[in-house]
């Protein structure tokens, strides 16, 4: 008689005391594994003989992985405007605004629109990155949506939420001194997946894309109905994808994703707009190291 196992999996509890990158990696690996076996990722009832070997191998893979951590956020960094509602659909449809230094002098500023990764929060922004952008006259919006991206439905909800965020930006640009001709879209991991569609369908508004840990692992694309290359077109904006990880090191934030996107840009004859930087951890560089100059460059002649 086959052994049956009832497994209750609470991923938030399992990951809550781990590093950011460990939590994100664990969440995605388990979700992909459960989806392949038609198992609900919160509660699973399945044949133990079918899964035990794969599960143990997965746990071993995670425990042996040594990917670099994302920059630790500064929880004391307070936004100028906190939890402004951009939609009444869900309680978490809020955003925070960080106003650049010269915006406080009524000067319109470039705007970097940021979406965090799984396990993160719109309330947790990297202080060093913010100080660098603020001193260069660049404001930031950090927006909230589905907290942990675990399905195509979550992605679609996040894509729709970004549309609402942009409506908020356009409606309130003069109030907060945003320059609508100088918008750059950014995010990490989860945030890049939620933001990608908008960047490819609104090139008249989006001047550039700066993602860290961009678009997950290509293997995850095959687990869903999502193929990011299908959205790329002749008008796709310039981008930089920055990865701390190195190709082949097992990190779920796989630089191969960036390579595939860059190849599609090249296929369409717009390869000069595509740049992928990887192995930043080994090179002693932060994921933000190209961000300020990138935003200033892509928005310099935008009026």
C-alpha positions in Angstrom: 0.0 0.0 0.0 1.4 3.4 -1.0 2.3 5.7 1.8 0.4 9.0 1.9 1.6 12.2 3.4 -0.4 15.3 4.3 1.9 18.2 4.2 0.9 21.7 5.3 3.3 24.2 3.8 3.5 27.7 5.1 6.1 29.4 3.0 6.1 32.6 4.9 6.8 30.8 8.1 9.4 28.6 6.5 11.3 31.6 5.1 10.7 34.3 7.7 14.0 34.1 9.5 16.2 33.7 6.3 18.0 36.2 4.3 16.1 38.1 1.6 17.7 36.2 -1.3 17.2 32.8 0.5 13.5 33.6 1.1 13.0 34.6 -2.6 14.9 31.6 -3.9 13.1 29.1 -1.6 9.7 30.6 -2.5 10.2 30.3 -6.2 11.8 26.9 -6.1 9.0 25.4 -4.0 6.2 27.1 -6.0 7.7 25.8 -9.3 8.0 22.3 -7.8 4.5 22.2 -6.5 3.0 23.6 -9.7 4.8 20.9 -11.7 3.1 18.3 -9.5 -0.3 20.0 -9.5 0.1 20.7 -5.8 -1.4 23.8 -4.1 1.5 25.7 -2.7 -0.2 26.4 0.7 -1.7 23.0 1.4 -0.7 19.8 -0.3 -2.0 16.2 -0.2 0.0 13.9 -2.3 1.8 10.6 -2.7 5.0 10.6 -0.6 6.8 8.1 -2.9 6.3 10.4 -5.8 7.8 13.5 -4.3 10.2 12.5 -1.5 13.3 12.2 -3.7 12.7 15.4 -5.6 11.9 17.3 -2.4 15.0 16.1 -0.7 17.1 17.0 -3.7 15.5 20.5 -3.8 16.2 21.1 -0.2 19.8 20.1 -0.7 20.1 22.4 -3.7 18.8 25.3 -1.6 21.0 24.6 1.4 24.2 24.4 -0.8 23.4 27.6 -2.8 25.6 30.6 -2.0 24.0 33.5 -3.8 24.8 37.1 -2.7 22.2 38.9 -0.5 20.4 42.0 -1.8 21.3 45.3 -0.2 19.8 45.4 3.2 17.0 48.0 3.4 17.1 50.8 5.9 13.9 50.6 7.9 14.5 54.1 9.3 14.3 55.7 5.9 11.0 57.6 5.9 9.3 58.7 2.7 8.0 62.2 2.2 4.5 60.9 1.5 3.5 57.6 3.1 1.0 55.0 1.9 -0.9 57.1 -0.6 -3.7 55.1 -2.2 -3.5 54.6 -5.9 -6.5 52.3 -6.1 -9.4 51.3 -3.8 -9.3 47.7 -5.1 -7.1 46.2 -2.4 -5.8 47.5 1.0 -2.3 47.1 -0.2 -2.7 49.3 -3.2 -0.6 52.1 -1.8 2.7 53.8 -2.7 5.4 55.9 -1.0 7.0 59.0 -2.5 10.5 60.1 -1.9 11.1 63.6 -3.1 14.5 64.6 -4.5 16.3 67.5 -3.0 15.8 70.0 -5.8 12.1 68.9 -6.2 11.6 70.7 -2.9 12.6 73.8 -4.7 9.7 73.4 -7.2 11.9 71.9 -9.9 10.5 69.0 -11.9 12.5 65.9 -11.4 13.1 62.6 -13.2 11.1 59.8 -11.5 12.3 56.2 -10.7 9.3 53.9 -10.1 10.4 51.0 -8.0 8.8 47.6 -7.2 10.3 45.3 -4.5 11.1 41.6 -4.7 9.3 38.7 -3.0 9.7 39.0 0.8 10.3 42.8 0.5 8.1 45.7 1.1 7.3 49.1 -0.5 8.3 50.6 2.9 11.8 49.3 2.7 14.0 51.3 0.4 17.8 51.0 0.2 19.2 54.2 1.9 22.4 54.4 -0.1 20.6 54.1 -3.4 18.1 56.8 -2.3 20.8 59.2 -1.1 22.6 58.9 -4.5 19.5 59.5 -6.5 18.2 62.3 -4.3 21.5 64.2 -4.6 21.2 63.9 -8.3 17.7 65.3 -8.3 15.8 62.1 -8.9 12.6 61.2 -7.0 11.3 57.7 -6.3 8.0 56.1 -6.0 8.0 52.7 -4.2 4.7 50.9 -4.9 2.9 48.0 -3.3 0.9 45.2 -4.8 0.7 41.4 -4.3 3.3 40.9 -1.7 4.7 37.6 -3.0 4.4 36.7 -6.6 3.5 33.0 -6.9 1.3 32.6 -9.9 0.2 34.0 -13.2 -2.8 35.5 -11.5 -0.5 37.4 -9.1 1.6 38.7 -12.1 -1.5 39.8 -13.9 -2.8 41.6 -10.8 0.6 43.3 -10.4 0.6 44.4 -14.1 -2.8 46.0 -13.6 -1.7 47.7 -10.4 1.2 49.4 -12.2 -1.3 50.8 -14.7 -3.1 52.4 -11.7 0.2 53.6 -10.3 0.9 55.4 -13.6 -2.5 57.0 -13.6 -1.7 58.3 -10.1 1.6 59.7 -11.4 0.1 61.4 -14.4 -2.7 62.9 -12.3 -0.4 64.2 -9.5 2.7 65.1 -11.5 2.4 68.8 -10.9 1.6 68.4 -7.2 4.9 66.4 -6.6 7.0 68.0 -9.3 7.4 64.8 -11.4 8.7 65.3 -15.0 6.5 63.0 -17.1 9.1 63.1 -19.8 11.7 61.6 -17.5 10.3 58.3 -16.1 12.4 55.2 -15.6 10.9 51.9 -14.4 12.7 49.7 -11.9 12.4 46.8 -9.6 13.9 43.7 -8.2 12.9 40.1 -9.0 9.1 40.0 -8.4 8.9 43.7 -9.2 10.6 43.2 -12.5 8.1 40.6 -13.6 5.1 42.8 -12.6 6.6 45.8 -14.4 7.9 44.3 -17.6 4.7 44.4 -19.6 4.1 48.1 -18.9 7.7 49.0 -20.0 7.2 47.3 -23.4 3.8 48.7 -24.1 4.4 52.3 -23.1 7.6 53.4 -24.7 6.2 56.9 -25.2 6.2 57.3 -21.4 9.0 55.0 -20.2 12.5 56.4 -21.1 14.4 53.5 -19.5 14.4 50.3 -17.5 16.8 49.5 -14.7 16.1 46.1 -13.1 18.1 44.1 -10.5 17.8 40.3 -10.4 15.6 40.7 -13.5 12.8 38.4 -14.7 13.7 35.3 -12.6 15.0 32.1 -14.1 14.0 31.2 -17.7 12.9 27.8 -16.4 10.1 29.6 -14.5 8.9 31.1 -17.8 8.1 27.6 -19.0 6.1 26.9 -15.8 3.7 29.7 -16.7 1.9 31.3 -19.6 4.4 34.1 -19.6 7.0 34.7 -22.3 8.6 38.2 -21.8 10.4 38.2 -25.2 7.0 38.2 -27.0 6.4 41.8 -25.7 9.6 43.3 -27.1 9.1 45.5 -30.1 11.0 48.1 -32.2 10.1 50.9 -29.7 11.2 49.0 -26.6 13.1 51.2 -24.2 16.8 51.2 -23.3 17.6 48.9 -20.3 20.2 47.8 -17.8 19.7 44.5 -16.0 22.1 44.2 -13.0 22.7 40.9 -11.4 24.8 40.1 -8.3 24.8 36.5 -9.4 27.1 34.8 -11.9 25.8 32.6 -14.7 25.6 29.0 -13.6 25.9 29.6 -9.9 22.3 28.3 -9.2 20.8 31.6 -8.2 17.1 32.0 -9.1 18.0 35.5 -10.3 19.6 34.1 -13.4 21.6 36.4 -15.7 20.6 34.0 -18.6 17.2 35.8 -18.5 18.9 39.1 -19.3 21.0 37.5 -22.0 17.8 36.1 -23.7 16.2 39.5 -23.6 19.3 41.2 -25.0 19.4 38.7 -27.8 15.8 39.5 -28.7 16.7 43.2 -28.8 19.6 42.4 -31.1 17.3 40.3 -33.3 15.1 43.4 -33.8 18.1 45.6 -34.5 17.9 47.5 -31.3 20.7 45.8 -29.5 22.4 49.1 -28.6 19.6 49.7 -26.1 20.3 46.5 -24.1 22.9 46.0 -21.4 23.3 43.2 -19.0 25.7 43.3 -16.0 26.3 40.2 -14.0 28.7 38.9 -11.3 28.4 42.2 -9.4 28.8 40.4 -6.1 32.2 38.9 -7.2 33.2 42.3 -8.6 32.5 44.0 -5.3 29.8 46.2 -6.9 26.3 47.0 -5.7 23.3 46.4 -7.9 22.7 50.1 -8.0 26.1 51.2 -9.2 25.0 52.1 -12.7 21.6 53.5 -11.7 22.2 57.2 -11.3 24.2 57.7 -14.5 21.7 55.5 -16.4 18.7 57.6 -15.4 20.5 60.9 -16.1 21.6 59.6 -19.5 18.2 58.3 -20.7 16.4 61.4 -19.5 18.9 64.0 -20.6 17.2 65.0 -23.8 13.7 64.1 -22.9 11.5 67.2 -23.0 
